[in-house]
Structures are given as C-alpha cells and as structure tokens.
Amino acid sequence: MSFDEFISENGIPITVADQFDGYAVDVALPPGWEPFESAPGTRVCIWRGDPFRKQFCANVVLTMTQIEAVLDPAAVFAMICEWQAQLMPGTQEKARNLSPATEGPGDVGTLALHMTADIGPLESMSVTRILNTEKATLIAQLTLTALPDSPVDRANIGLAFTHVDPTAATETAMTGRH
C-alpha cells in the first residue's frame, strides 16, 4: 500500500508544512545553488553551474509534511520508498536504509534510485527525517536529482534539522548528508 493510500484509507489528516513547531528545517547546500519557484511545504533549489543543465539541471527538493497521528517510522519510510519507486516507470531502487538519528530525536532514512526518463538516466538520492511528537508525525525529505555524469557536489548537500527550544537561546543542529 502506498503512503497516500494509507493516509486516505485511514482518514488521517495530513498537511504540508513550511515549519514544524519546535524545529527549523532547511537545506544545507554548497555555494552556487539558488532557490527556484516553490509551492507551500516545498523548497526547490537548482545548481545553475551544472554543465548538463540544458539537458537536466541538478536540483534538490525539500518537502515537509505533518501527519496528525503518531505512526511507526519504519512503516512510514517503507511506504514512502515504495511510492517514490513507482513515480516513474523504469525506476530501480539502488539502496535503502533507515536508522535512528545520530543527532537528536527521530529516524533518518536514505533512498537511492536510478530512473530512466525521456532525457536519459537520472539518479535520485533522498534523505528523510521522521520524527514523532506527542500527537503527530513530522516528515522532512530532501531529494537530490541529477544526471549520473553531473559533477554536482553530492557530499555537501544535506537536510538541516534543528531543534529550537523556545525557552532557551540555543539550537541543536541535526544534519543528514547525501
């Protein structure tokens, strides 16, 4: 069952979010990336320095979702992976991993996909942070998509997930790198 089907069948309220209470979510990018038009709950950035940009410009997409139920992170991640693998015909999963976050609460999942598009092969790498609160499940996902030969700096792109304590002047950074 796909994630969307699960949410629909169980009547669970889901909303896109530009922020999560108690957490700041952002994209950690090397120099040369710039924001692109984005919808609510989504941030898109492109790398205009990609020498293959006329064919396909390397991009990152951050999506944030709040689900009004406490869900099992492993089940959520499995459904998200299955959904992503079915988005485009000819998609092959290369790797998948879910583990407890090393910095802060929640779980971090990674998914690597190889896709065959009209323009040729594409590689996609996602980092997903899943965090349960008392009444909700927060999901932040950063996906990098590029041509396999693109020299995009994959190592320095990450999901910046920061706990913000409203009673203190400190923040704790929790990052996930590609």
C-alpha positions, 0 to 999 in steps of 0.5 A: 500500500502506498503512503497516500493510500494509507493516509486516505484509507485511514482518514488521517489528516495530513498537511504540508508544512513550511515549519514544524513547531519546535524545529527549523528545517532547511537545506544545507547546500554548497555555494552556487545553488539558488532557490527556484519557484516553490509551492507551500511545504516545498523548497526547490533549489537548482545548481545553475553551474551544472554543465548538463543543465540544458539537458537536466539541471541538478536540483534538490527538493525539500518537502515537509509534511505533518501527519496528525497521528503518531505512526511507526517510522519504519512503516512510514519510510517503507511506504514512502520508498515504495511510492517514490519507486513507482513515480516513474516507470523504469525506476530501480531502487539502488539502496535503502536504509533507515536508522535512528538519528545520530543527532537528536530525536527521530529516524533518518532514512536514505533512498537511492534510485536510478530512473530512466526518463525521456532525457536519459538516466537520472539518479535520485538520492533522498534523505528523510527525517521522521520524527514523532511528537506527542500527537503527530508525525513530522516528515522532512525529505530532501531529494537530490536529482541529477544526471549520473555524469553531473559533477554536482557536489553530492557530499555537501548537500544535506537536510538541516534539522534543528531543534529550537527550544523556545525557552532557551537561546540555543539550537541543536543542529541535526544534519543528514548528508547525501 
